[in-house]
Amino acid sequence: MRLLSLTLLAVWSAAALAATDMSVDPETGLASWQTETDGIQVRLTQISPDQARAFYQARGFSAAAAERYARECVFMTVVRNIGDAPLRHQLDGWRYVVAGQPPRAIRSKAEWERLWKQQGVPESARIAFTWAQFPTAQTFAPGDWNQGMTTYSMPRGGQFDLHFVWRTLNGKNVNGSLHKGLLEQVRCADGNP
């Protein structure tokens, strides 16, 4: 019985550490969602449509192309390795789930690149776009972090849960150990935050 109690306590403690924390910037009104679990910290911060438009128009996008991007649900995504072992993430394993709908993949850089070429976005603007997006795959040493934009095909103000995966790398297991995490009740920025 004592072992069962200790096991349950450990599981509940780990679950409590993995809770989603939500905060709102008092100056901008934009919200962030963050969780820390199994050596990783993941944070999504809303990017308003006006911020998205301005950012890409300043990098050579036409008003129409910048508007196309601003119609998406856009977040600044930050991943930090807060553990003791290297970790690797791949965005193609991340899924967002809207209540009552099947899981969806995050729109990839390759999908955006095809769209931007079709719309005639200049190469220099496409390069700036690619560098501003969150990396498709990356290995993080302990203490490393990175940030970039991610997009979700949802209406403004829409809500979803983000299921993310990563691998903790260790010497003997080349593929590492698979981990899963969750950010709950993430909400897209409204049209005018």
Beta strands, then each sheet from edge to edge (+ up, - down):
strand 1: 21-24
strand 2: 31-37
strand 3: 40-47
strand 4: 73-81
strand 5: 87-90
strand 6: 95-97
strand 7: 104-105
strand 8: 137-140
strand 9: 145-152
strand 10: 159-168
strand 11: 177-187
sheet 1: 1+ 2- 3+ 4- 9+
sheet 2: 7+ 6- 10+ 5- 8+
sheet 3: 7+ 6- 10+ 11-
end
